Amino acid sequence: MGKITIRAAEQADLPILKEFEQGIISTERPFNSCLKPENICYYDIGALIAGDNSKVLVAEEDGALVGSGYARIKESKAHLIHDFHCYLGFMYVAPSHRGRGVNQLVIQELIKWGKLKGMQDFYLEAYADNSSALKAYEKIGFKISLVEMKLSQ
C-alpha cells in the first residue's frame, strides 16, 4: 500500500464524493429509522468545495480517493462564549482503508484549516449507537457534550 496524502477536494472529485456520501448514508441507516428510503443527500458537496467558509479534504492513495471530510465555519448559538465555531462533517473512509488512521489525518488537517481561520472550538456529530465512530473521534480528543433524544410514536 502507498502513502496516504491529504489534499483539497476539487469539483472533478464530485462523482466519487457523492459515492462516499451514499456510503455514509448506508452506514447510518441502521441508526436512524426516520431516513427516507429513497436515494437521499446530506450535503451540497459542490458548494462546500467552492465556499469561502468551508473546506473539503480528500485522502488519496496511489491516485485513488479513499476518504473525505469537511470543515465549515458556523455561527454559534447566542448563549455560547464563542461567536463562531468550526463544524466537521462528511467523514468517510473506504472500507478497504479503515483502521489505518485515514480519518485522523483528515480531521487533523481540517482542524489546522479551522485554526488558520481563527477557530478554537470544533464540533461534529455521530449517532449515539455508532460506537466505532465515537471511539475514533474520542481517540482524536473529542468528548461527548450533548445527546439528542428522539421519540417516534
N, CA, C and O atoms as a GROMACS GRO file, in nm:
protein
  612
    1MET      N    1   0.084  -0.118   0.000
    1MET     CA    2   0.000   0.000   0.000
    1MET      C    3   0.088   0.123   0.000
    1MET      O    4   0.196   0.125   0.059
    2GLY      N    5   0.039   0.227  -0.068
    2GLY     CA    6   0.114   0.351  -0.079
    2GLY      C    7   0.090   0.445   0.037
    2GLY      O    8   0.021   0.412   0.134
    3LYS      N    9   0.147   0.561   0.025
    3LYS     CA   10   0.133   0.664   0.127
    3LYS      C   11   0.000   0.737   0.109
    3LYS      O   12  -0.041   0.767  -0.003
    4ILE      N   13  -0.067   0.764   0.220
    4ILE     CA   14  -0.192   0.840   0.219
    4ILE      C   15  -0.156   0.989   0.219
    4ILE      O   16  -0.078   1.034   0.303
    5THR      N   17  -0.211   1.064   0.125
    5THR     CA   18  -0.193   1.208   0.123
    5THR      C   19  -0.329   1.274   0.138
    5THR      O   20  -0.432   1.219   0.098
    6ILE      N   21  -0.327   1.393   0.195
    6ILE     CA   22  -0.449   1.470   0.215
    6ILE      C   23  -0.439   1.594   0.126
    6ILE      O   24  -0.337   1.662   0.125
    7ARG      N   25  -0.545   1.622   0.053
    7ARG     CA   26  -0.548   1.739  -0.034
    7ARG      C   27  -0.688   1.799  -0.036
    7ARG      O   28  -0.786   1.736   0.004
    8ALA      N   29  -0.694   1.923  -0.086
    8ALA     CA   30  -0.823   1.989  -0.103
    8ALA      C   31  -0.902   1.918  -0.213
    8ALA      O   32  -0.846   1.880  -0.316
    9ALA      N   33  -1.030   1.900  -0.190
    9ALA     CA   34  -1.116   1.841  -0.291
    9ALA      C   35  -1.135   1.940  -0.406
    9ALA      O   36  -1.127   2.061  -0.388
   10GLU      N   37  -1.160   1.886  -0.523
   10GLU     CA   38  -1.186   1.965  -0.643
   10GLU      C   39  -1.322   1.926  -0.698
   10GLU      O   40  -1.374   1.818  -0.669
   11GLN      N   41  -1.380   2.014  -0.779
   11GLN     CA   42  -1.509   1.983  -0.840
   11GLN      C   43  -1.503   1.853  -0.919
   11GLN      O   44  -1.602   1.781  -0.927
   12ALA      N   45  -1.387   1.822  -0.978
   12ALA     CA   46  -1.372   1.698  -1.055
   12ALA      C   47  -1.387   1.574  -0.968
   12ALA      O   48  -1.411   1.465  -1.020
   13ASP      N   49  -1.372   1.588  -0.837
   13ASP     CA   50  -1.387   1.476  -0.743
   13ASP      C   51  -1.532   1.444  -0.710
   13ASP      O   52  -1.561   1.343  -0.646
   14LEU      N   53  -1.624   1.530  -0.754
   14LEU     CA   54  -1.765   1.517  -0.712
   14LEU      C   55  -1.826   1.379  -0.734
   14LEU      O   56  -1.893   1.330  -0.643
   15PRO      N   57  -1.807   1.314  -0.849
   15PRO     CA   58  -1.872   1.182  -0.864
   15PRO      C   59  -1.832   1.083  -0.754
   15PRO      O   60  -1.917   1.011  -0.701
   16ILE      N   61  -1.705   1.078  -0.719
   16ILE     CA   62  -1.660   0.986  -0.614
   16ILE      C   63  -1.709   1.034  -0.478
   16ILE      O   64  -1.749   0.954  -0.394
   17LEU      N   65  -1.705   1.166  -0.455
   17LEU     CA   66  -1.751   1.219  -0.327
   17LEU      C   67  -1.899   1.192  -0.306
   17LEU      O   68  -1.943   1.169  -0.193
   18LYS      N   69  -1.977   1.193  -0.412
   18LYS     CA   70  -2.120   1.160  -0.399
   18LYS      C   71  -2.137   1.012  -0.365
   18LYS      O   72  -2.231   0.975  -0.294
   19GLU      N   73  -2.047   0.927  -0.414
   19GLU     CA   74  -2.049   0.785  -0.375
   19GLU      C   75  -2.015   0.772  -0.227
   19GLU      O   76  -2.076   0.693  -0.155
   20PHE      N   77  -1.916   0.849  -0.181
   20PHE     CA   78  -1.880   0.848  -0.039
   20PHE      C   79  -2.001   0.888   0.045
   20PHE      O   80  -2.028   0.827   0.149
   21GLU      N   81  -2.073   0.992   0.000
   21GLU     CA   82  -2.190   1.037   0.075
   21GLU      C   83  -2.292   0.925   0.089
   21GLU      O   84  -2.350   0.906   0.196
   22GLN      N   85  -2.315   0.850  -0.018
   22GLN     CA   86  -2.410   0.739  -0.011
   22GLN      C   87  -2.357   0.629   0.082
   22GLN      O   88  -2.436   0.560   0.146
   23GLY      N   89  -2.225   0.614   0.089
   23GLY     CA   90  -2.166   0.520   0.183
   23GLY      C   91  -2.193   0.560   0.327
   23GLY      O   92  -2.222   0.476   0.412
   24ILE      N   93  -2.182   0.690   0.354
   24ILE     CA   94  -2.213   0.742   0.487
   24ILE      C   95  -2.359   0.714   0.520
   24ILE      O   96  -2.391   0.666   0.629
   25ILE      N   97  -2.447   0.745   0.427
   25ILE     CA   98  -2.590   0.726   0.450
   25ILE      C   99  -2.622   0.578   0.474
   25ILE      O  100  -2.700   0.545   0.563
   26SER      N  101  -2.562   0.490   0.396
   26SER     CA  102  -2.584   0.345   0.415
   26SER      C  103  -2.539   0.300   0.553
   26SER      O  104  -2.606   0.219   0.618
   27THR      N  105  -2.427   0.352   0.598
   27THR     CA  106  -2.375   0.318   0.731
   27THR      C  107  -2.468   0.370   0.840
   27THR      O  108  -2.485   0.305   0.943
   28GLU      N  109  -2.528   0.487   0.818
   28GLU     CA  110  -2.611   0.550   0.921
   28GLU      C  111  -2.756   0.503   0.922
   28GLU      O  112  -2.827   0.523   1.020
   29ARG      N  113  -2.802   0.440   0.814
   29ARG     CA  114  -2.942   0.395   0.810
   29ARG      C  115  -2.982   0.309   0.930
   29ARG      O  116  -3.090   0.329   0.985
   30PRO      N  117  -2.899   0.213   0.973
   30PRO     CA  118  -2.941   0.132   1.089
   30PRO      C  119  -2.956   0.212   1.218
   30PRO      O  120  -3.023   0.167   1.311
   31PHE      N  121  -2.897   0.330   1.224
   31PHE     CA  122  -2.904   0.413   1.345
   31PHE      C  123  -3.022   0.511   1.342
   31PHE      O  124  -3.050   0.576   1.443
   32ASN      N  125  -3.090   0.523   1.227
   32ASN     CA  126  -3.198   0.621   1.216
   32ASN      C  127  -3.307   0.568   1.124
   32ASN      O  128  -3.295   0.575   1.002
   33SER      N  129  -3.413   0.515   1.182
   33SER     CA  130  -3.523   0.458   1.105
   33SER      C  131  -3.607   0.566   1.035
   33SER      O  132  -3.695   0.533   0.956
   34CYS      N  133  -3.581   0.692   1.062
   34CYS     CA  134  -3.658   0.801   1.001
   34CYS      C  135  -3.597   0.851   0.870
   34CYS      O  136  -3.655   0.938   0.806
   35LEU      N  137  -3.483   0.798   0.829
   35LEU     CA  138  -3.426   0.839   0.700
   35LEU      C  139  -3.517   0.790   0.588
   35LEU      O  140  -3.564   0.676   0.590
   36LYS      N  141  -3.540   0.873   0.491
   36LYS     CA  142  -3.624   0.836   0.377
   36LYS      C  143  -3.561   0.716   0.305
   36LYS      O  144  -3.439   0.705   0.298
   37PRO      N  145  -3.645   0.627   0.252
   37PRO     CA  146  -3.591   0.505   0.189
   37PRO      C  147  -3.525   0.528   0.053
   37PRO      O  148  -3.438   0.451   0.013
   38GLU      N  149  -3.565   0.632  -0.017
   38GLU     CA  150  -3.508   0.656  -0.150
   38GLU      C  151  -3.370   0.722  -0.138
   38GLU      O  152  -3.326   0.756  -0.029
   39ASN      N  153  -3.305   0.738  -0.250
   39ASN     CA  154  -3.173   0.798  -0.255
   39ASN      C  155  -3.180   0.940  -0.200
   39ASN      O  156  -3.249   1.026  -0.255
   40ILE      N  157  -3.108   0.965  -0.091
   40ILE     CA  158  -3.109   1.096  -0.028
   40ILE      C  159  -2.968   1.154  -0.028
   40ILE      O  160  -2.870   1.083  -0.051
   41CYS      N  161  -2.960   1.284  -0.003
   41CYS     CA  162  -2.832   1.352   0.007
   41CYS      C  163  -2.830   1.430   0.138
   41CYS      O  164  -2.931   1.486   0.179
   42TYR      N  165  -2.714   1.434   0.201
   42TYR     CA  166  -2.694   1.514   0.321
   42TYR      C  167  -2.634   1.650   0.290
   42TYR      O  168  -2.664   1.749   0.357
   43TYR      N  169  -2.549   1.655   0.188
   43TYR     CA  170  -2.462   1.772   0.168
   43TYR      C  171  -2.473   1.826   0.026
   43TYR      O  172  -2.506   1.753  -0.068
   44ASP      N  173  -2.445   1.954   0.013
   44ASP     CA  174  -2.419   2.014  -0.119
   44ASP      C  175  -2.267   2.022  -0.130
   44ASP      O  176  -2.207   2.125  -0.101
   45ILE      N  177  -2.208   1.912  -0.171
   45ILE     CA  178  -2.063   1.898  -0.170
   45ILE      C  179  -1.997   2.002  -0.261
   45ILE      O  180  -1.894   2.058  -0.226
   46GLY      N  181  -2.057   2.026  -0.378
   46GLY     CA  182  -2.001   2.126  -0.469
   46GLY      C  183  -1.994   2.263  -0.406
   46GLY      O  184  -1.894   2.334  -0.423
   47ALA      N  185  -2.098   2.302  -0.333
   47ALA     CA  186  -2.099   2.433  -0.265
   47ALA      C  187  -1.995   2.436  -0.152
   47ALA      O  188  -1.932   2.538  -0.129
   48LEU      N  189  -1.978   2.325  -0.083
   48LEU     CA  190  -1.878   2.320   0.023
   48LEU      C  191  -1.737   2.334  -0.034
   48LEU      O  192  -1.652   2.399   0.027
   49ILE      N  193  -1.713   2.272  -0.150
   49ILE     CA  194  -1.582   2.284  -0.215
   49ILE      C  195  -1.556   2.429  -0.256
   49ILE      O  196  -1.445   2.480  -0.240
   50ALA      N  197  -1.660   2.495  -0.307
   50ALA     CA  198  -1.645   2.631  -0.359
   50ALA      C  199  -1.651   2.738  -0.251
   50ALA      O  200  -1.612   2.852  -0.276
   51GLY      N  201  -1.700   2.705  -0.133
   51GLY     CA  202  -1.725   2.805  -0.030
   51GLY      C  203  -1.600   2.865   0.032
   51GLY      O  204  -1.497   2.799   0.046
   52ASP      N  205  -1.611   2.992   0.070
   52ASP     CA  206  -1.502   3.061   0.139
   52ASP      C  207  -1.491   3.020   0.285
   52ASP      O  208  -1.383   3.024   0.343
   53ASN      N  209  -1.603   2.980   0.344
   53ASN     CA  210  -1.605   2.943   0.485
   53ASN      C  211  -1.615   2.793   0.506
   53ASN      O  212  -1.660   2.746   0.611
   54SER      N  213  -1.574   2.717   0.404
   54SER     CA  214  -1.574   2.572   0.417
   54SER      C  215  -1.454   2.515   0.343
   54SER      O  216  -1.399   2.577   0.252
   55LYS      N  217  -1.415   2.396   0.386
   55LYS     CA  218  -1.302   2.328   0.324
   55LYS      C  219  -1.335   2.180   0.319
   55LYS      O  220  -1.366   2.118   0.420
   56VAL      N  221  -1.328   2.123   0.199
   56VAL     CA  222  -1.346   1.979   0.182
   56VAL      C  223  -1.209   1.920   0.151
   56VAL      O  224  -1.139   1.966   0.062
   57LEU      N  225  -1.174   1.819   0.227
   57LEU     CA  226  -1.047   1.750   0.204
   57LEU      C  227  -1.073   1.606   0.164
   57LEU      O  228  -1.174   1.546   0.203
   58VAL      N  229  -0.982   1.551   0.086
   58VAL     CA  230  -0.988   1.410   0.050
   58VAL      C  231  -0.856   1.345   0.087
   58VAL      O  232  -0.750   1.408   0.085
   59ALA      N  233  -0.865   1.218   0.120
   59ALA     CA  234  -0.747   1.134   0.142
   59ALA      C  235  -0.729   1.054   0.014
   59ALA      O  236  -0.824   1.002  -0.044
   60GLU      N  237  -0.605   1.047  -0.030
   60GLU     CA  238  -0.576   0.984  -0.158
   60GLU      C  239  -0.459   0.887  -0.141
   60GLU      O  240  -0.363   0.915  -0.070
   61GLU      N  241  -0.469   0.773  -0.207
   61GLU     CA  242  -0.358   0.678  -0.210
   61GLU      C  243  -0.343   0.628  -0.353
   61GLU      O  244  -0.438   0.577  -0.412
   62ASP      N  245  -0.224   0.642  -0.406
   62ASP     CA  246  -0.194   0.597  -0.542
   62ASP      C  247  -0.296   0.649  -0.644
   62ASP      O  248  -0.337   0.577  -0.735
   63GLY      N  249  -0.337   0.776  -0.628
   63GLY     CA  250  -0.429   0.839  -0.722
   63GLY      C  251  -0.576   0.808  -0.699
   63GLY      O  252  -0.661   0.861  -0.771
   64ALA      N  253  -0.608   0.726  -0.601
   64ALA     CA  254  -0.748   0.691  -0.574
   64ALA      C  255  -0.793   0.757  -0.444
   64ALA      O  256  -0.719   0.760  -0.346
   65LEU      N  257  -0.915   0.812  -0.445
   65LEU     CA  258  -0.970   0.871  -0.324
   65LEU      C  259  -1.013   0.760  -0.228
   65LEU      O  260  -1.080   0.665  -0.267
   66VAL      N  261  -0.972   0.774  -0.101
   66VAL     CA  262  -1.003   0.671  -0.002
   66VAL      C  263  -1.070   0.729   0.123
   66VAL      O  264  -1.104   0.654   0.214
   67GLY      N  265  -1.087   0.861   0.128
   67GLY     CA  266  -1.150   0.922   0.244
   67GLY      C  267  -1.184   1.067   0.219
   67GLY      O  268  -1.138   1.127   0.123
   68SER      N  269  -1.268   1.122   0.308
   68SER     CA  270  -1.311   1.261   0.292
   68SER      C  271  -1.354   1.319   0.425
   68SER      O  272  -1.372   1.248   0.524
   69GLY      N  273  -1.371   1.450   0.425
   69GLY     CA  274  -1.424   1.523   0.539
   69GLY      C  275  -1.434   1.670   0.504
   69GLY      O  276  -1.366   1.718   0.413
   70TYR      N  277  -1.518   1.741   0.574
   70TYR     CA  278  -1.525   1.886   0.552
   70TYR      C  279  -1.526   1.959   0.685
   70TYR      O  280  -1.561   1.904   0.789
   71ALA      N  281  -1.488   2.086   0.677
   71ALA     CA  282  -1.499   2.178   0.790
   71ALA      C  283  -1.574   2.299   0.740
   71ALA      O  284  -1.554   2.343   0.626
   72ARG      N  285  -1.660   2.353   0.823
   72ARG     CA  286  -1.738   2.472   0.785
   72ARG      C  287  -1.747   2.564   0.905
   72ARG      O  288  -1.777   2.521   1.016
   73ILE      N  289  -1.720   2.691   0.881
   73ILE     CA  290  -1.735   2.791   0.986
   73ILE      C  291  -1.884   2.821   1.001
   73ILE      O  292  -1.952   2.855   0.904
   74LYS      N  293  -1.934   2.808   1.123
   74LYS     CA  294  -2.075   2.832   1.151
   74LYS      C  295  -2.089   2.932   1.264
   74LYS      O  296  -2.005   2.940   1.353
   75GLU      N  297  -2.197   3.007   1.260
   75GLU     CA  298  -2.228   3.097   1.370
   75GLU      C  299  -2.275   3.013   1.488
   75GLU      O  300  -2.357   2.922   1.473
   76SER      N  301  -2.224   3.043   1.604
   76SER     CA  302  -2.259   2.970   1.726
   76SER      C  303  -2.388   3.024   1.786
   76SER      O  304  -2.431   3.135   1.754
   77LYS      N  305  -2.448   2.946   1.872
   77LYS     CA  306  -2.567   2.991   1.942
   77LYS      C  307  -2.532   3.109   2.031
   77LYS      O  308  -2.421   3.119   2.082
   78ALA      N  309  -2.627   3.197   2.048
   78ALA     CA  310  -2.604   3.323   2.119
   78ALA      C  311  -2.558   3.303   2.264
   78ALA      O  312  -2.491   3.390   2.319
   79HIS      N  313  -2.594   3.192   2.325
   79HIS     CA  314  -2.559   3.171   2.466
   79HIS      C  315  -2.418   3.115   2.486
   79HIS      O  316  -2.374   3.099   2.600
   80LEU      N  317  -2.347   3.086   2.378
   80LEU     CA  318  -2.210   3.034   2.391
   80LEU      C  319  -2.108   3.148   2.396
   80LEU      O  320  -2.135   3.258   2.348
   81ILE      N  321  -1.992   3.120   2.453
   81ILE     CA  322  -1.891   3.226   2.466
   81ILE      C  323  -1.819   3.255   2.335
   81ILE      O  324  -1.756   3.360   2.322
   82HIS      N  325  -1.827   3.165   2.240
   82HIS     CA  326  -1.765   3.190   2.110
   82HIS      C  327  -1.874   3.227   2.008
   82HIS      O  328  -1.981   3.167   2.007
   83ASP      N  329  -1.844   3.324   1.924
   83ASP     CA  330  -1.941   3.369   1.824
   83ASP      C  331  -1.950   3.274   1.706
   83ASP      O  332  -2.056   3.258   1.646
   84PHE      N  333  -1.837   3.210   1.674
   84PHE     CA  334  -1.831   3.117   1.561
   84PHE      C  335  -1.756   2.992   1.605
   84PHE      O  336  -1.676   2.995   1.698
   85HIS      N  337  -1.784   2.883   1.535
   85HIS     CA  338  -1.713   2.758   1.560
   85HIS      C  339  -1.693   2.686   1.427
   85HIS      O  340  -1.747   2.727   1.324
   86CYS      N  341  -1.616   2.581   1.432
   86CYS     CA  342  -1.590   2.502   1.313
   86CYS      C  343  -1.664   2.368   1.328
   86CYS      O  344  -1.642   2.294   1.424
   87TYR      N  345  -1.750   2.340   1.232
   87TYR     CA  346  -1.826   2.215   1.232
   87TYR      C  347  -1.762   2.119   1.132
   87TYR      O  348  -1.735   2.156   1.018
   88LEU      N  349  -1.738   1.996   1.175
   88LEU     CA  350  -1.678   1.894   1.090
   88LEU      C  351  -1.784   1.793   1.049
   88LEU      O  352  -1.869   1.754   1.130
   89GLY      N  353  -1.779   1.751   0.925
   89GLY     CA  354  -1.873   1.651   0.876
   89GLY      C  355  -1.820   1.580   0.753
   89GLY      O  356  -1.706   1.600   0.712
   90PHE      N  357  -1.905   1.496   0.695
   90PHE     CA  358  -1.872   1.423   0.571
   90PHE      C  359  -1.751   1.332   0.591
   90PHE      O  360  -1.670   1.314   0.500
   91MET      N  361  -1.741   1.275   0.712
   91MET     CA  362  -1.629   1.187   0.744
   91MET      C  363  -1.655   1.049   0.684
   91MET      O  364  -1.749   0.979   0.723
   92TYR      N  365  -1.572   1.013   0.589
   92TYR     CA  366  -1.586   0.883   0.524
   92TYR      C  367  -1.448   0.825   0.495
   92TYR      O  368  -1.357   0.897   0.454
   93VAL      N  369  -1.435   0.696   0.518
   93VAL     CA  370  -1.315   0.622   0.481
   93VAL      C  371  -1.361   0.496   0.408
   93VAL      O  372  -1.449   0.424   0.456
   94ALA      N  373  -1.302   0.470   0.293
   94ALA     CA  374  -1.334   0.349   0.217
   94ALA      C  375  -1.312   0.226   0.305
   94ALA      O  376  -1.214   0.221   0.380
   95PRO      N  377  -1.401   0.127   0.297
   95PRO     CA  378  -1.388   0.008   0.382
   95PRO      C  379  -1.248  -0.055   0.376
   95PRO      O  380  -1.198  -0.105   0.477
   96SER      N  381  -1.187  -0.054   0.260
   96SER     CA  382  -1.054  -0.115   0.244
   96SER      C  383  -0.944  -0.040   0.319
   96SER      O  384  -0.834  -0.093   0.337
   97HIS      N  385  -0.974   0.082   0.365
   97HIS     CA  386  -0.872   0.165   0.430
   97HIS      C  387  -0.905   0.197   0.576
   97HIS      O  388  -0.834   0.276   0.640
   98ARG      N  389  -1.009   0.138   0.628
   98ARG     CA  390  -1.046   0.164   0.767
   98ARG      C  391  -0.944   0.101   0.861
   98ARG      O  392  -0.886  -0.004   0.832
   99GLY      N  393  -0.923   0.168   0.973
   99GLY     CA  394  -0.827   0.118   1.070
   99GLY      C  395  -0.683   0.159   1.042
   99GLY      O  396  -0.591   0.113   1.110
  100ARG      N  397  -0.663   0.245   0.943
  100ARG     CA  398  -0.528   0.289   0.906
  100ARG      C  399  -0.502   0.435   0.945
  100ARG      O  400  -0.399   0.491   0.907
  101GLY      N  401  -0.593   0.495   1.019
  101GLY     CA  402  -0.572   0.633   1.064
  101GLY      C  403  -0.608   0.739   0.961
  101GLY      O  404  -0.572   0.855   0.979
  102VAL      N  405  -0.679   0.702   0.855
  102VAL     CA  406  -0.715   0.797   0.750
  102VAL      C  407  -0.804   0.907   0.806
  102VAL      O  408  -0.782   1.025   0.779
  103ASN      N  409  -0.905   0.868   0.884
  103ASN     CA  410  -0.997   0.966   0.942
  103ASN      C  411  -0.921   1.066   1.029
  103ASN      O  412  -0.949   1.186   1.025
  104GLN      N  413  -0.827   1.018   1.107
  104GLN     CA  414  -0.747   1.107   1.192
  104GLN      C  415  -0.668   1.208   1.109
  104GLN      O  416  -0.663   1.326   1.143
  105LEU      N  417  -0.608   1.161   1.000
  105LEU     CA  418  -0.531   1.251   0.914
  105LEU      C  419  -0.620   1.362   0.858
  105LEU      O  420  -0.582   1.479   0.857
  106VAL      N  421  -0.738   1.324   0.811
  106VAL     CA  422  -0.832   1.422   0.755
  106VAL      C  423  -0.874   1.522   0.862
  106VAL      O  424  -0.870   1.643   0.839
  107ILE      N  425  -0.913   1.473   0.979
  107ILE     CA  426  -0.959   1.562   1.086
  107ILE      C  427  -0.847   1.655   1.131
  107ILE      O  428  -0.871   1.774   1.154
  108GLN      N  429  -0.726   1.603   1.144
  108GLN     CA  430  -0.614   1.689   1.186
  108GLN      C  431  -0.593   1.804   1.086
  108GLN      O  432  -0.566   1.917   1.127
  109GLU      N  433  -0.604   1.776   0.959
  109GLU     CA  434  -0.587   1.881   0.857
  109GLU      C  435  -0.704   1.979   0.859
  109GLU      O  436  -0.685   2.099   0.838
  110LEU      N  437  -0.825   1.929   0.883
  110LEU     CA  438  -0.941   2.018   0.892
  110LEU      C  439  -0.928   2.110   1.013
  110LEU      O  440  -0.962   2.228   1.005
  111ILE      N  441  -0.879   2.058   1.123
  111ILE     CA  442  -0.859   2.140   1.243
  111ILE      C  443  -0.752   2.246   1.216
  111ILE      O  444  -0.767   2.361   1.258
  112LYS      N  445  -0.646   2.210   1.147
  112LYS     CA  446  -0.544   2.309   1.109
  112LYS      C  447  -0.606   2.421   1.027
  112LYS      O  448  -0.579   2.538   1.052
  113TRP      N  449  -0.690   2.386   0.931
  113TRP     CA  450  -0.757   2.486   0.848
  113TRP      C  451  -0.844   2.576   0.936
  113TRP      O  452  -0.841   2.699   0.923
  114GLY      N  453  -0.923   2.515   1.026
  114GLY     CA  454  -1.009   2.592   1.114
  114GLY      C  455  -0.930   2.688   1.201
  114GLY      O  456  -0.972   2.802   1.221
  115LYS      N  457  -0.818   2.644   1.253
  115LYS     CA  458  -0.734   2.730   1.336
  115LYS      C  459  -0.680   2.847   1.254
  115LYS      O  460  -0.671   2.959   1.304
  116LEU      N  461  -0.644   2.822   1.128
  116LEU     CA  462  -0.598   2.931   1.041
  116LEU      C  463  -0.708   3.034   1.020
  116LEU      O  464  -0.681   3.152   0.996
  117LYS      N  465  -0.833   2.989   1.029
  117LYS     CA  466  -0.948   3.079   1.017
  117LYS      C  467  -0.986   3.141   1.151
  117LYS      O  468  -1.086   3.212   1.161
  118GLY      N  469  -0.907   3.114   1.255
  118GLY     CA  470  -0.931   3.174   1.386
  118GLY      C  471  -1.021   3.094   1.477
  118GLY      O  472  -1.063   3.144   1.581
  119MET      N  473  -1.053   2.972   1.442
  119MET     CA  474  -1.144   2.890   1.522
  119MET      C  475  -1.068   2.817   1.632
  119MET      O  476  -0.955   2.772   1.614
  120GLN      N  477  -1.135   2.807   1.747
  120GLN     CA  478  -1.079   2.733   1.860
  120GLN      C  479  -1.172   2.621   1.905
  120GLN      O  480  -1.131   2.530   1.978
  121ASP      N  481  -1.296   2.627   1.861
  121ASP     CA  482  -1.397   2.529   1.902
  121ASP      C  483  -1.442   2.450   1.780
  121ASP      O  484  -1.479   2.506   1.677
  122PHE      N  485  -1.438   2.316   1.795
  122PHE     CA  486  -1.469   2.226   1.684
  122PHE      C  487  -1.577   2.128   1.728
  122PHE      O  488  -1.569   2.070   1.836
  123TYR      N  489  -1.677   2.111   1.644
  123TYR     CA  490  -1.790   2.023   1.674
  123TYR      C  491  -1.809   1.924   1.560
  123TYR      O  492  -1.776   1.952   1.445
  124LEU      N  493  -1.861   1.808   1.594
  124LEU     CA  494  -1.907   1.712   1.495
  124LEU      C  495  -2.019   1.632   1.556
  124LEU      O  496  -2.044   1.641   1.676
  125GLU      N  497  -2.086   1.553   1.476
  125GLU     CA  498  -2.198   1.472   1.523
  125GLU      C  499  -2.176   1.327   1.487
  125GLU      O  500  -2.118   1.296   1.384
  126ALA      N  501  -2.224   1.239   1.573
  126ALA     CA  502  -2.222   1.096   1.546
  126ALA      C  503  -2.343   1.035   1.616
  126ALA      O  504  -2.387   1.084   1.720
  127TYR      N  505  -2.395   0.929   1.560
  127TYR     CA  506  -2.506   0.861   1.625
  127TYR      C  507  -2.458   0.796   1.755
  127TYR      O  508  -2.349   0.740   1.760
  128ALA      N  509  -2.540   0.805   1.858
  128ALA     CA  510  -2.503   0.753   1.990
  128ALA      C  511  -2.471   0.604   1.986
  128ALA      O  512  -2.388   0.557   2.064
  129ASP      N  513  -2.535   0.530   1.898
  129ASP     CA  514  -2.513   0.385   1.889
  129ASP      C  515  -2.399   0.348   1.794
  129ASP      O  516  -2.368   0.230   1.779
  130ASN      N  517  -2.337   0.446   1.731
  130ASN     CA  518  -2.228   0.420   1.638
  130ASN      C  519  -2.096   0.421   1.716
  130ASN      O  520  -2.018   0.517   1.710
  131SER      N  521  -2.073   0.312   1.788
  131SER     CA  522  -1.959   0.307   1.880
  131SER      C  523  -1.825   0.319   1.807
  131SER      O  524  -1.731   0.377   1.863
  132SER      N  525  -1.812   0.268   1.686
  132SER     CA  526  -1.684   0.279   1.617
  132SER      C  527  -1.654   0.424   1.582
  132SER      O  528  -1.538   0.467   1.593
  133ALA      N  529  -1.754   0.501   1.541
  133ALA     CA  530  -1.732   0.644   1.513
  133ALA      C  531  -1.698   0.719   1.641
  133ALA      O  532  -1.606   0.801   1.643
  134LEU      N  533  -1.772   0.691   1.747
  134LEU     CA  534  -1.745   0.759   1.874
  134LEU      C  535  -1.604   0.732   1.922
  134LEU      O  536  -1.534   0.824   1.967
  135LYS      N  537  -1.560   0.607   1.914
  135LYS     CA  538  -1.424   0.572   1.955
  135LYS      C  539  -1.320   0.646   1.871
  135LYS      O  540  -1.221   0.696   1.923
  136ALA      N  541  -1.344   0.653   1.740
  136ALA     CA  542  -1.249   0.721   1.650
  136ALA      C  543  -1.238   0.868   1.687
  136ALA      O  544  -1.127   0.922   1.690
  137TYR      N  545  -1.350   0.934   1.715
  137TYR     CA  546  -1.348   1.077   1.748
  137TYR      C  547  -1.289   1.101   1.887
  137TYR      O  548  -1.217   1.198   1.908
  138GLU      N  549  -1.320   1.012   1.981
  138GLU     CA  550  -1.263   1.025   2.116
  138GLU      C  551  -1.112   1.008   2.112
  138GLU      O  552  -1.040   1.072   2.189
  139LYS      N  553  -1.063   0.921   2.025
  139LYS     CA  554  -0.919   0.898   2.010
  139LYS      C  555  -0.847   1.027   1.970
  139LYS      O  556  -0.731   1.048   2.006
  140ILE      N  557  -0.915   1.112   1.894
  140ILE     CA  558  -0.858   1.239   1.850
  140ILE      C  559  -0.868   1.346   1.958
  140ILE      O  560  -0.796   1.445   1.955
  141GLY      N  561  -0.958   1.325   2.055
  141GLY     CA  562  -0.972   1.421   2.163
  141GLY      C  563  -1.112   1.479   2.179
  141GLY      O  564  -1.135   1.558   2.271
  142PHE      N  565  -1.204   1.443   2.092
  142PHE     CA  566  -1.341   1.492   2.106
  142PHE      C  567  -1.407   1.425   2.227
  142PHE      O  568  -1.377   1.311   2.260
  143LYS      N  569  -1.496   1.499   2.290
  143LYS     CA  570  -1.571   1.447   2.403
  143LYS      C  571  -1.720   1.468   2.376
  143LYS      O  572  -1.760   1.566   2.313
  144ILE      N  573  -1.800   1.375   2.423
  144ILE     CA  574  -1.945   1.389   2.408
  144ILE      C  575  -1.989   1.507   2.493
  144ILE      O  576  -1.958   1.516   2.612
  145SER      N  577  -2.064   1.599   2.430
  145SER     CA  578  -2.106   1.718   2.504
  145SER      C  579  -2.257   1.734   2.510
  145SER      O  580  -2.308   1.801   2.600
  146LEU      N  581  -2.329   1.675   2.418
  146LEU     CA  582  -2.474   1.689   2.416
  146LEU      C  583  -2.530   1.565   2.349
  146LEU      O  584  -2.479   1.520   2.247
  147VAL      N  585  -2.635   1.510   2.406
  147VAL     CA  586  -2.701   1.395   2.347
  147VAL      C  587  -2.841   1.438   2.307
  147VAL      O  588  -2.918   1.486   2.390
  148GLU      N  589  -2.874   1.420   2.179
  148GLU     CA  590  -3.008   1.448   2.131
  148GLU      C  591  -3.092   1.324   2.154
  148GLU      O  592  -3.046   1.212   2.130
  149MET      N  593  -3.214   1.343   2.201
  149MET     CA  594  -3.302   1.229   2.225
  149MET      C  595  -3.425   1.245   2.135
  149MET      O  596  -3.467   1.356   2.105
  150LYS      N  597  -3.481   1.131   2.093
  150LYS     CA  598  -3.592   1.132   1.998
  150LYS      C  599  -3.697   1.030   2.043
  150LYS      O  600  -3.666   0.924   2.098
  151LEU      N  601  -3.822   1.065   2.018
  151LEU     CA  602  -3.933   0.973   2.043
  151LEU      C  603  -4.016   0.968   1.917
  151LEU      O  604  -4.063   1.072   1.870
  152SER      N  605  -4.035   0.851   1.862
  152SER     CA  606  -4.124   0.831   1.747
  152SER      C  607  -4.237   0.741   1.793
  152SER      O  608  -4.214   0.634   1.848
  153GLN      N  609  -4.361   0.786   1.770
  153GLN     CA  610  -4.477   0.706   1.811
  153GLN      C  611  -4.566   0.677   1.694
  153GLN      O  612  -4.668   0.610   1.710
   0.00000   0.00000   0.00000
